Amino acid sequence: PTERIFTAGLRFEYLGSGGVDGTMDAPRIRWEVGTLTVDVAPTGGVELIVETDEAHLTASDAVFTVTRNALGTTIEIGRGSVVARCDGVRENLIPGKGRACLPVRAAGWIGRAEALAAAGRPPEAVLEAIESGLRLAGQDDPARGELLAQRIRVLVDLGKYADALSAADDYLESGATSREDEVRSLAEGLRARR
């Protein structure tokens, strides 16, 4: 981790990437990916804002860690309190009361589903992430096709072949083309199983 002192009242360590703007008394960190640990001194007079795609955090006397990855944003509090807004909820986080904020865009759920699968989570958990992404994806959203394709694979893994064939038909009717050949082949194999 790299340590930085932004002002006399603010120190942070990070392993990842983001940017800082705002003023010395009211800095704003836009955190993109990785782990950021922040120490906002109680006497520094600093009101810090940290933002990710999934979370908006405000602190003026706290030590906290923000981790952003394919699963979303996780916040852990070491000292003080942080006002957090995520998943449509605003709450005060204190030591021992962390928070996980889920993706807010369909494309974020693609990464979450892939990360859950790579971590060996049950296919049902992966399917739930895919379905959450599909609820956010509009008809013209490029993420929709990939989520539909991922849903087919998970349904096959669950042995739900009729549902997988229906999902393949949904993909082929959606106009998505990135995995069209793969899905057509899979659909033919599923039809042959009947």
C-alpha positions in Angstrom: 0.0 0.0 0.0 1.0 3.6 -0.7 0.6 6.1 2.2 -0.4 9.7 1.4 -1.0 12.6 3.6 -3.5 14.9 1.9 -3.9 17.5 4.6 -2.9 17.7 8.3 -6.3 16.1 9.1 -6.4 13.4 6.4 -4.1 10.4 5.7 -4.9 7.5 3.4 -3.3 4.3 2.2 -4.3 2.6 -0.9 -3.7 -0.3 -3.2 -5.8 0.4 -6.4 -6.9 3.4 -8.3 -9.0 6.5 -7.9 -8.8 10.3 -7.9 -8.9 13.2 -5.5 -10.5 16.6 -6.0 -12.4 19.1 -3.9 -10.7 21.4 -1.4 -8.3 20.8 1.4 -11.2 21.1 4.0 -13.7 19.1 1.8 -11.8 16.6 -0.3 -13.6 14.1 -2.5 -12.1 10.8 -3.4 -13.6 9.0 -6.4 -12.5 5.3 -5.7 -12.5 3.0 -8.7 -10.9 -0.3 -7.7 -8.9 -1.8 -4.9 -8.6 -1.0 -1.2 -8.5 2.4 0.3 -7.9 3.0 4.1 -8.7 6.5 5.3 -7.9 8.3 8.6 -9.8 11.5 9.1 -8.4 13.2 12.3 -11.0 14.5 14.7 -9.2 17.8 15.1 -8.3 18.3 11.4 -11.5 20.1 10.4 -11.8 17.9 7.3 -15.1 16.6 5.9 -14.2 13.9 3.5 -16.4 12.3 0.8 -15.6 9.0 -0.7 -17.6 7.8 -3.7 -17.7 4.6 -5.7 -20.3 3.5 -8.2 -22.2 1.8 -5.4 -21.6 4.0 -2.4 -21.4 7.6 -1.2 -19.6 8.0 2.2 -19.1 11.1 4.4 -16.8 11.3 7.4 -15.2 14.0 9.6 -13.7 11.8 12.4 -13.2 8.2 11.4 -10.8 5.5 10.3 -12.4 3.3 7.7 -11.6 1.0 4.7 -13.3 0.9 1.4 -12.8 -2.1 -0.9 -14.2 -2.0 -4.4 -14.0 -5.0 -6.7 -16.3 -7.1 -8.9 -18.6 -7.9 -6.0 -19.3 -4.2 -5.3 -18.2 -1.9 -2.5 -17.5 -3.0 1.1 -17.0 -0.6 3.9 -15.4 -1.4 7.3 -15.1 1.1 10.2 -12.1 1.1 12.5 -12.9 4.3 14.5 -15.7 6.9 14.6 -18.6 6.8 12.3 -19.3 7.2 8.6 -22.5 8.2 6.9 -23.0 5.8 4.1 -25.6 5.8 1.3 -25.9 2.6 -0.8 -28.6 0.3 -2.1 -31.0 3.2 -1.6 -30.4 3.3 2.2 -28.6 6.0 4.3 -27.1 4.9 7.5 -24.5 5.6 10.1 -21.8 3.0 10.2 -19.7 2.4 13.3 -17.0 0.0 14.3 -18.3 -3.6 14.0 -21.1 -2.4 11.6 -19.7 -2.6 8.1 -21.7 -2.6 4.9 -21.6 -4.3 1.5 -23.0 -2.2 -1.4 -24.2 -4.1 -4.4 -23.7 -3.1 -8.1 -26.0 -0.4 -9.4 -25.7 -1.2 -13.1 -26.3 -4.3 -15.1 -22.6 -4.5 -16.2 -21.6 -4.6 -12.5 -23.7 -7.7 -12.0 -21.8 -9.5 -14.8 -18.6 -9.0 -12.8 -20.3 -10.0 -9.5 -21.7 -13.2 -11.1 -18.3 -14.1 -12.5 -16.6 -13.4 -9.1 -19.1 -15.5 -7.3 -18.6 -18.4 -9.7 -14.8 -18.1 -9.5 -15.1 -18.1 -5.7 -16.9 -21.5 -5.8 -20.3 -20.1 -4.6 -23.3 -22.2 -5.3 -24.8 -21.9 -8.8 -28.0 -20.6 -7.2 -26.1 -17.5 -5.8 -24.6 -16.9 -9.3 -28.0 -17.2 -10.9 -29.4 -14.7 -8.3 -26.7 -12.2 -9.3 -27.5 -12.7 -13.0 -31.2 -12.2 -12.4 -30.5 -9.0 -10.4 -28.5 -7.7 -13.4 -31.2 -8.6 -15.8 -33.7 -6.6 -13.8 -31.5 -3.5 -14.3 -30.7 -4.1 -18.0 -32.8 -2.3 -20.5 -33.6 -4.0 -23.9 -30.7 -2.0 -25.5 -28.2 -2.4 -22.7 -25.1 -4.3 -24.0 -24.8 -6.1 -20.7 -28.2 -7.8 -21.3 -26.8 -10.2 -23.9 -23.9 -11.3 -21.7 -26.2 -11.8 -18.6 -28.6 -13.8 -20.8 -25.7 -16.0 -22.0 -24.4 -16.5 -18.4 -27.9 -17.5 -17.3 -28.0 -20.3 -19.8 -24.7 -21.8 -18.5 -25.8 -21.6 -14.9 -29.1 -23.3 -15.7 -27.3 -26.1 -17.5 -25.0 -26.5 -14.4 -28.1 -26.8 -12.3 -29.5 -29.5 -14.6 -32.5 -27.3 -15.5 -32.3 -28.0 -19.2 -35.8 -26.9 -20.2 -35.2 -23.5 -18.4 -31.7 -23.3 -20.1 -33.3 -23.9 -23.5 -35.9 -21.2 -22.8 -33.0 -18.9 -21.7 -31.2 -19.7 -25.0 -34.3 -18.8 -27.0 -34.5 -15.5 -25.0 -30.9 -14.7 -25.9 -31.4 -15.5 -29.6 -34.6 -13.4 -29.7 -32.9 -10.5 -27.9 -30.8 -9.4 -30.8 -27.5 -10.0 -28.9 -24.7 -11.2 -31.2 -21.6 -11.4 -29.1 -22.1 -15.1 -28.2 -24.7 -16.0 -30.8 -22.8 -19.0 -32.3 -22.1 -20.5 -28.9 -25.7 -20.0 -27.8 -27.1 -21.5 -31.0 -24.9 -24.6 -30.6 -25.9 -24.9 -27.0 -29.6 -24.6 -27.8 -29.3 -27.3 -30.5 -27.7 -29.6 -27.9 -30.5 -28.8 -25.4 -33.2 -29.5 -28.0 -31.5 -32.9 -28.8 -31.8 -33.8 -25.0 -35.5 -33.6 -25.1 
